[in-house]
Amino acid sequence: MKLNKYPDGTSYVQENNPTGYFTFKINTYEDLWHLNQYVDAYNNFNKGGIRPTITIPCLIDAQADRRFNVGESSGLKLVCKFLNSMNANFKIFHPHNAEVVEALIDNVEIIDNSKFIDIVLEEVSNLRKGDGMYNIDNLILMSSDAGGFKPLMKLCNKINWKGETFSASKSRKYENKESTITQIVDKDDFEGKDILIVDDICVYGGTFKGLSQLLKERNCGKLYLAVSHMTIQNLGEDPITNYFDKVFTTNSKFDEYSTKNTEQTKVTNSYFIDGQSRNLEIIKLF
């Protein structure tokens, strides 16, 4: 595929040797339009043939699955309807709301996070024991809130996880026309066990930072975080990596990350080492 851009911002795609299978990272709305152009170019080249299958590592607007106020535009629904209008099949990796995606796109396959978490579990057990075996007795899988517990249970069944599984929760209080969210961990003592928090998306990481602080007060061992998508490339002056012994993500959005107070990052095979925290690993699935 060749993308040609003009000085005025317009573009067109030229496809001379289509394979029918393509992985397309969508980080901007412009990327979404370029995907539309690619599908059109492919179908023009392959008239009457099998339509292309597109793998989307991270679905843009996946969290915007509802309108919160009257007069607001929709997000995820518009993206899904736009994708559904293309003459293509889609494979989408672990979207935030798979049910909405499946309902709005006719020809879509959801790729779950089981392969990603399998790799993470091997890494975590190696850190603990060094023999490649899951340390089930000393490791707890956790969701960050009640909404994430159901998909976590599905994951546990898929990967045949036989260890302990736990969920944190949240409460909401509305005062002075504002909502205040309080995180709740309904367990006082984790008996020194390691905890791996599993989730789909991390933006700025506020939820995970707060949860890590609560868990450290409850006698936990090492703390790990595994999120399928990290949606900002610059992790800021107070990166999420400061709060965990190790953070795992995939390259669904970016192949490397940075912090504001780190001048350089070093990329080595499957992960990069942040000059400040040295504990973010990117599992390259795409």
Secondary structure, 3 states (H helix, E strand, C coil): CEEEECCCCCEEEECCCCCCEEECCCCCHHHHHHHHHHHHHHHHHCCCCCCCEEEECCCCCCCCCCCCCCCCCCCHHHHHHHHHCCCCEEEEECCCCHHHHHHHCCCEEEECCHHHHHHHHHHHHHHHCCCCCCCHHHEEEEECCHHHHHHHHHHHHHHCCCCEEEECEEEEEEECCEEEEEEECCCCCCCCCEEEEEEEEECCCHHHHHHHHHHHCCCCCCEEEEEEEECCCECCCCCHHHHCCEEEEECCCCCCCECCCCCCEEEECCEEEECCCCCEEEECCC
